[in-house]
Amino acid sequence: MNDYERAEGDIGKIYRILKEKNYFQESDYNARYLPQLQRNMRQFQNVSTKLAVAALKPKEFVTWHNQNVPTLSYDENNFQLEVMTLLCQHGLSTFELFKRFMLNILDLEKINAKTNSKLKTTSMLGDLVNSLKQILVTKTTQIDNLIDVEFRNTLAHDSWYLENNIFKFVSTKGKNHELSVNDVYHHVVKIWFVNREITKKYTEDFYPEIVELYEKGLGTIMNEAMPMYQED
């Protein structure tokens, strides 16, 4: 079982518990934000292509670029930084879409009463995650694995940098972190996958009439992009 299969199983369990406890509510989020969801999926596909080039043919691409655009030439390090910047921006975008989605489809009044929280549609991701942990007491580890708030904050606060192609940042608790490029995009893929799976399950349950539309649009992009990240 690879990491995405484990994530899919954990997402299914968490979604099922929230549904059984009636924490979901009907929302027109998918209709209101469909263009943004489609843009996010296309961005993921585009970034995937750049990542493949950066991993497999960086020297060839830089040579080609400098030969064809000599007035705007750059080196391999700058190319890697460009790709990482795009990846981080996309990761933050996905975290924000996921947070907005959850705060729209969850019955915040009911959750607040249960957890003594003060969630509203503009709340921070960390506040949402803390409230979910109180509801899903036995699922704390799974939630932390699926929704890495510390990584999200690093992207939001723009506190990362590259050193010898290693992604480095200091957490809000003062701990130094080092991630390979591969680790970074797996972090991004994870939240993208979580967002995709929960959106799909919610759509199937509350708006089955648009499932076909969803799959033809977002699902097709998902199937095109995800094979690049499957583990052996």
C-alpha positions in Angstrom: 0.0 0.0 0.0 1.5 3.4 -1.0 1.1 6.7 0.8 -1.8 7.8 -1.4 -3.7 4.6 -0.9 -3.3 5.0 2.9 -4.4 8.6 2.6 -7.5 7.6 0.6 -8.4 5.1 3.3 -8.0 7.7 6.1 -10.0 10.3 4.1 -12.8 7.7 3.7 -12.8 7.0 7.5 -12.8 10.7 8.5 -15.5 11.6 6.0 -17.7 8.7 7.1 -17.5 9.7 10.8 -18.4 13.3 10.0 -21.3 12.2 7.9 -22.6 9.7 10.5 -22.5 12.5 13.1 -24.4 14.8 10.7 -21.7 17.5 10.6 -22.1 18.1 6.9 -24.6 20.5 5.4 -25.8 21.3 1.9 -23.8 24.1 0.3 -23.5 25.6 -3.2 -19.7 25.8 -2.8 -19.0 23.5 -5.7 -21.2 25.6 -8.0 -19.7 28.9 -6.8 -16.1 27.8 -6.9 -16.1 25.4 -9.8 -14.0 27.8 -12.0 -11.4 28.0 -9.2 -11.4 24.3 -8.7 -10.9 23.7 -12.4 -8.1 26.3 -12.4 -6.4 24.6 -9.4 -6.5 21.2 -11.2 -5.0 22.7 -14.4 -2.3 24.4 -12.4 -1.5 21.0 -10.8 -1.2 19.5 -14.3 1.1 22.3 -15.5 3.3 22.2 -12.4 3.5 18.4 -12.8 5.0 18.9 -16.3 7.5 21.5 -15.0 8.5 19.1 -12.2 9.1 16.3 -14.6 11.3 18.5 -16.7 13.2 19.8 -13.7 13.8 16.3 -12.5 14.7 14.6 -15.8 16.0 17.2 -18.2 17.0 20.4 -16.3 20.3 21.0 -18.2 18.6 20.4 -21.6 15.8 22.8 -20.8 18.1 25.5 -19.5 20.2 25.2 -22.7 17.2 25.3 -24.9 15.8 28.3 -23.1 19.0 30.3 -23.2 19.5 29.6 -26.9 15.9 30.7 -27.7 15.6 33.5 -25.2 19.2 34.8 -24.8 18.0 38.2 -23.4 16.3 36.4 -20.5 18.8 33.6 -19.8 19.1 31.9 -16.5 21.0 28.9 -15.0 19.9 25.5 -13.7 19.6 26.8 -10.1 17.3 29.6 -11.1 15.2 27.1 -13.0 14.9 24.8 -10.0 13.9 27.9 -7.9 11.3 28.9 -10.4 9.7 25.4 -10.4 9.8 25.2 -6.6 8.1 28.7 -6.4 5.3 27.5 -8.7 4.9 24.4 -6.7 4.7 26.2 -3.4 2.2 28.8 -4.7 0.1 25.9 -6.0 0.3 24.1 -2.7 -0.8 27.2 -0.8 -3.7 27.7 -3.2 -4.8 24.1 -2.6 -4.7 24.5 1.2 -6.8 27.6 0.9 -9.4 26.0 -1.4 -9.6 23.0 0.9 -10.1 25.2 4.0 -12.7 27.3 2.3 -14.5 24.2 1.1 -14.6 22.6 4.6 -15.8 25.8 6.3 -18.6 25.9 3.8 -19.8 22.3 3.9 -19.5 21.7 7.7 -22.2 22.8 10.1 -20.0 25.2 12.0 -22.7 26.0 14.6 -23.0 22.4 15.5 -19.2 21.9 15.7 -18.8 25.0 17.8 -21.4 23.8 20.3 -19.7 20.4 20.5 -16.1 21.6 20.7 -16.5 25.0 22.3 -14.8 26.5 19.2 -15.6 29.8 17.4 -15.3 28.6 13.8 -16.7 30.8 11.1 -16.3 30.8 7.3 -13.2 33.0 7.5 -11.4 31.0 10.2 -7.8 29.8 10.0 -6.9 26.3 8.9 -5.3 25.5 12.2 -8.5 26.4 14.1 -10.5 24.1 11.8 -8.0 21.2 12.2 -8.0 21.6 16.0 -11.8 21.5 16.1 -11.8 18.4 13.9 -9.4 16.7 16.2 -11.8 17.1 19.1 -14.6 15.5 17.1 -12.4 12.7 15.6 -10.5 12.0 18.8 -9.1 8.6 17.6 -8.1 10.1 14.2 -5.6 12.8 15.4 -2.6 11.1 13.7 -4.5 10.6 10.5 -5.5 14.3 10.4 -2.0 15.5 11.0 -0.7 13.3 8.3 -3.3 14.5 5.8 -3.4 18.2 6.7 0.1 19.4 7.5 -0.7 22.8 9.0 3.0 23.5 9.8 3.9 23.1 6.1 0.9 25.2 5.0 2.1 28.0 7.4 5.6 27.9 5.9 4.1 28.5 2.4 1.7 31.2 3.7 4.4 33.0 5.6 6.9 32.6 2.8 9.6 31.4 5.2 11.2 28.7 3.1 14.4 28.8 1.0 16.5 26.5 -1.2 20.1 25.6 -0.3 21.8 23.1 -2.6 18.4 22.1 -3.9 17.2 21.3 -0.4 14.0 22.9 0.8 14.6 24.5 4.3 12.5 26.3 6.8 12.1 26.9 10.5 8.8 25.9 12.1 6.8 28.3 14.3 8.2 26.2 17.2 11.7 27.0 16.2 12.6 23.6 14.7 14.7 23.4 11.6 13.3 21.3 8.7 14.9 20.0 5.6 13.0 18.5 2.7 14.1 17.1 -0.6 12.3 18.4 -3.7 10.6 15.0 -3.9 9.3 15.5 -0.3 8.0 18.9 -1.0 5.9 17.9 -4.0 4.6 14.9 -2.1 3.4 17.3 0.6 1.6 19.3 -2.0 0.2 16.2 -3.7 -1.1 15.0 -0.4 -3.3 18.1 0.3 -4.3 18.2 -3.4 -5.4 14.5 -3.1 -7.3 15.2 0.2 -9.1 18.2 -1.3 -9.9 16.1 -4.4 -11.3 13.1 -2.5 -13.4 15.0 0.0 -14.8 17.2 -2.7 -15.7 14.1 -4.7 -17.4 12.3 -1.8 -19.3 15.4 -0.8 -20.5 15.9 -4.4 -21.6 12.2 -4.7 -23.6 12.5 -1.4 -25.2 16.0 -1.8 -25.2 16.8 -5.5 -25.3 13.5 -7.4 -26.8 15.2 -10.4 -23.5 17.0 -11.1 -21.1 14.0 -10.4 -20.9 13.3 -14.2 -19.9 16.9 -14.8 -17.4 16.9 -12.0 -15.8 13.7 -13.3 -15.6 14.9 -16.9 -13.9 18.0 -15.8 -11.9 17.7 -12.6 -11.8 13.9 -12.6 -10.2 13.8 -16.1 -7.5 16.2 -15.0 -6.9 14.1 -11.8 -6.4 10.9 -13.9 -4.0 12.6 -16.2 -1.9 14.2 -13.5 -1.8 11.7 -10.6 0.1 8.8 -12.4 3.3 10.9 -12.1 3.2 10.6 -8.3 2.3 6.9 -7.9 4.9 5.1 -5.8 6.2 1.6 -6.5 
